[in-house]
Amino acid sequence: MPTNFASVHTHLENAQAALTGSDPATQQLREAIGLIMDAALKAQFSERPESRKVVPFPGGGRDRATRSNSRHG
């Protein structure tokens, strides 16, 4: 099952927003969540191309012999 990155980002952003203090521990936690958010973005956009499926275009099964040689229809 693929990761729901939108949900991950939402939860991390909410956690970071909940840290409203200005003490050193809160600042450290905010920085740590920021690093996790960066890691999530990296994971989201560095997926292997082999894991992606090609979705056929609707009507793509028509007989190609009946179409003209034009690439534009």
Biotite code that builds the C-alpha atoms (Angstrom):
import biotite.structure as struc

atoms = struc.array([
    struc.Atom([0.000, 0.000, 0.000], chain_id="A", res_id=1, res_name="MET", atom_name="CA", element="C"),
    struc.Atom([1.493, 3.375, -0.960], chain_id="A", res_id=2, res_name="PRO", atom_name="CA", element="C"),
    struc.Atom([2.158, 6.067, 1.616], chain_id="A", res_id=3, res_name="THR", atom_name="CA", element="C"),
    struc.Atom([-0.383, 8.878, 1.854], chain_id="A", res_id=4, res_name="ASN", atom_name="CA", element="C"),
    struc.Atom([2.125, 11.736, 1.737], chain_id="A", res_id=5, res_name="PHE", atom_name="CA", element="C"),
    struc.Atom([-0.582, 14.411, 1.874], chain_id="A", res_id=6, res_name="ALA", atom_name="CA", element="C"),
    struc.Atom([-1.711, 13.028, 5.217], chain_id="A", res_id=7, res_name="SER", atom_name="CA", element="C"),
    struc.Atom([1.882, 12.820, 6.463], chain_id="A", res_id=8, res_name="VAL", atom_name="CA", element="C"),
    struc.Atom([2.487, 16.471, 5.582], chain_id="A", res_id=9, res_name="HIS", atom_name="CA", element="C"),
    struc.Atom([-0.772, 17.553, 7.240], chain_id="A", res_id=10, res_name="THR", atom_name="CA", element="C"),
    struc.Atom([0.036, 15.751, 10.490], chain_id="A", res_id=11, res_name="HIS", atom_name="CA", element="C"),
    struc.Atom([3.586, 17.088, 10.613], chain_id="A", res_id=12, res_name="LEU", atom_name="CA", element="C"),
    struc.Atom([2.451, 20.640, 9.896], chain_id="A", res_id=13, res_name="GLU", atom_name="CA", element="C"),
    struc.Atom([-0.187, 20.367, 12.648], chain_id="A", res_id=14, res_name="ASN", atom_name="CA", element="C"),
    struc.Atom([2.394, 19.012, 15.094], chain_id="A", res_id=15, res_name="ALA", atom_name="CA", element="C"),
    struc.Atom([4.773, 21.838, 14.254], chain_id="A", res_id=16, res_name="GLN", atom_name="CA", element="C"),
    struc.Atom([1.999, 24.437, 14.631], chain_id="A", res_id=17, res_name="ALA", atom_name="CA", element="C"),
    struc.Atom([1.071, 23.015, 18.041], chain_id="A", res_id=18, res_name="ALA", atom_name="CA", element="C"),
    struc.Atom([4.575, 23.770, 19.326], chain_id="A", res_id=19, res_name="LEU", atom_name="CA", element="C"),
    struc.Atom([3.971, 27.404, 20.260], chain_id="A", res_id=20, res_name="THR", atom_name="CA", element="C"),
    struc.Atom([6.556, 27.855, 23.010], chain_id="A", res_id=21, res_name="GLY", atom_name="CA", element="C"),
    struc.Atom([9.803, 29.753, 22.642], chain_id="A", res_id=22, res_name="SER", atom_name="CA", element="C"),
    struc.Atom([11.904, 27.594, 24.973], chain_id="A", res_id=23, res_name="ASP", atom_name="CA", element="C"),
    struc.Atom([14.916, 25.667, 23.645], chain_id="A", res_id=24, res_name="PRO", atom_name="CA", element="C"),
    struc.Atom([13.152, 22.281, 23.824], chain_id="A", res_id=25, res_name="ALA", atom_name="CA", element="C"),
    struc.Atom([10.256, 23.550, 21.688], chain_id="A", res_id=26, res_name="THR", atom_name="CA", element="C"),
    struc.Atom([12.655, 25.060, 19.162], chain_id="A", res_id=27, res_name="GLN", atom_name="CA", element="C"),
    struc.Atom([14.534, 21.760, 18.979], chain_id="A", res_id=28, res_name="GLN", atom_name="CA", element="C"),
    struc.Atom([11.291, 19.844, 18.409], chain_id="A", res_id=29, res_name="LEU", atom_name="CA", element="C"),
    struc.Atom([10.218, 22.269, 15.652], chain_id="A", res_id=30, res_name="ARG", atom_name="CA", element="C"),
    struc.Atom([13.575, 21.785, 13.924], chain_id="A", res_id=31, res_name="GLU", atom_name="CA", element="C"),
    struc.Atom([13.286, 17.998, 14.235], chain_id="A", res_id=32, res_name="ALA", atom_name="CA", element="C"),
    struc.Atom([9.802, 18.034, 12.696], chain_id="A", res_id=33, res_name="ILE", atom_name="CA", element="C"),
    struc.Atom([11.159, 20.232, 9.897], chain_id="A", res_id=34, res_name="GLY", atom_name="CA", element="C"),
    struc.Atom([13.821, 17.627, 9.177], chain_id="A", res_id=35, res_name="LEU", atom_name="CA", element="C"),
    struc.Atom([11.188, 14.882, 9.099], chain_id="A", res_id=36, res_name="ILE", atom_name="CA", element="C"),
    struc.Atom([9.116, 17.000, 6.687], chain_id="A", res_id=37, res_name="MET", atom_name="CA", element="C"),
    struc.Atom([12.170, 17.366, 4.432], chain_id="A", res_id=38, res_name="ASP", atom_name="CA", element="C"),
    struc.Atom([12.728, 13.600, 4.550], chain_id="A", res_id=39, res_name="ALA", atom_name="CA", element="C"),
    struc.Atom([9.075, 12.977, 3.657], chain_id="A", res_id=40, res_name="ALA", atom_name="CA", element="C"),
    struc.Atom([9.323, 15.298, 0.648], chain_id="A", res_id=41, res_name="LEU", atom_name="CA", element="C"),
    struc.Atom([12.493, 13.561, -0.488], chain_id="A", res_id=42, res_name="LYS", atom_name="CA", element="C"),
    struc.Atom([10.826, 10.155, -0.164], chain_id="A", res_id=43, res_name="ALA", atom_name="CA", element="C"),
    struc.Atom([7.725, 11.361, -1.997], chain_id="A", res_id=44, res_name="GLN", atom_name="CA", element="C"),
    struc.Atom([9.572, 12.696, -5.020], chain_id="A", res_id=45, res_name="PHE", atom_name="CA", element="C"),
    struc.Atom([12.333, 10.116, -5.282], chain_id="A", res_id=46, res_name="SER", atom_name="CA", element="C"),
    struc.Atom([10.150, 7.046, -5.806], chain_id="A", res_id=47, res_name="GLU", atom_name="CA", element="C"),
    struc.Atom([11.452, 4.574, -8.341], chain_id="A", res_id=48, res_name="ARG", atom_name="CA", element="C"),
    struc.Atom([9.863, 4.950, -11.784], chain_id="A", res_id=49, res_name="PRO", atom_name="CA", element="C"),
    struc.Atom([9.383, 1.151, -11.910], chain_id="A", res_id=50, res_name="GLU", atom_name="CA", element="C"),
    struc.Atom([6.827, 1.430, -9.113], chain_id="A", res_id=51, res_name="SER", atom_name="CA", element="C"),
    struc.Atom([4.566, 3.649, -11.193], chain_id="A", res_id=52, res_name="ARG", atom_name="CA", element="C"),
    struc.Atom([1.906, 2.207, -13.458], chain_id="A", res_id=53, res_name="LYS", atom_name="CA", element="C"),
    struc.Atom([1.098, 3.503, -16.916], chain_id="A", res_id=54, res_name="VAL", atom_name="CA", element="C"),
    struc.Atom([-2.596, 4.246, -17.168], chain_id="A", res_id=55, res_name="VAL", atom_name="CA", element="C"),
    struc.Atom([-3.953, 3.631, -20.680], chain_id="A", res_id=56, res_name="PRO", atom_name="CA", element="C"),
    struc.Atom([-5.626, 6.578, -22.354], chain_id="A", res_id=57, res_name="PHE", atom_name="CA", element="C"),
    struc.Atom([-9.384, 6.040, -22.822], chain_id="A", res_id=58, res_name="PRO", atom_name="CA", element="C"),
    struc.Atom([-10.131, 4.894, -26.373], chain_id="A", res_id=59, res_name="GLY", atom_name="CA", element="C"),
    struc.Atom([-6.496, 3.978, -26.911], chain_id="A", res_id=60, res_name="GLY", atom_name="CA", element="C"),
    struc.Atom([-7.421, 0.484, -28.058], chain_id="A", res_id=61, res_name="GLY", atom_name="CA", element="C"),
    struc.Atom([-8.701, 1.640, -31.457], chain_id="A", res_id=62, res_name="ARG", atom_name="CA", element="C"),
    struc.Atom([-7.218, 0.158, -34.575], chain_id="A", res_id=63, res_name="ASP", atom_name="CA", element="C"),
    struc.Atom([-4.165, 2.183, -35.515], chain_id="A", res_id=64, res_name="ARG", atom_name="CA", element="C"),
    struc.Atom([-4.501, 1.303, -39.214], chain_id="A", res_id=65, res_name="ALA", atom_name="CA", element="C"),
    struc.Atom([-7.599, 3.498, -39.546], chain_id="A", res_id=66, res_name="THR", atom_name="CA", element="C"),
    struc.Atom([-5.801, 6.593, -38.307], chain_id="A", res_id=67, res_name="ARG", atom_name="CA", element="C"),
    struc.Atom([-3.774, 8.897, -40.524], chain_id="A", res_id=68, res_name="SER", atom_name="CA", element="C"),
    struc.Atom([0.013, 9.193, -40.236], chain_id="A", res_id=69, res_name="ASN", atom_name="CA", element="C"),
    struc.Atom([-0.343, 12.604, -38.610], chain_id="A", res_id=70, res_name="SER", atom_name="CA", element="C"),
    struc.Atom([0.799, 12.886, -35.019], chain_id="A", res_id=71, res_name="ARG", atom_name="CA", element="C"),
    struc.Atom([-1.909, 15.480, -34.408], chain_id="A", res_id=72, res_name="HIS", atom_name="CA", element="C"),
    struc.Atom([-5.060, 13.531, -35.163], chain_id="A", res_id=73, res_name="GLY", atom_name="CA", element="C"),
])
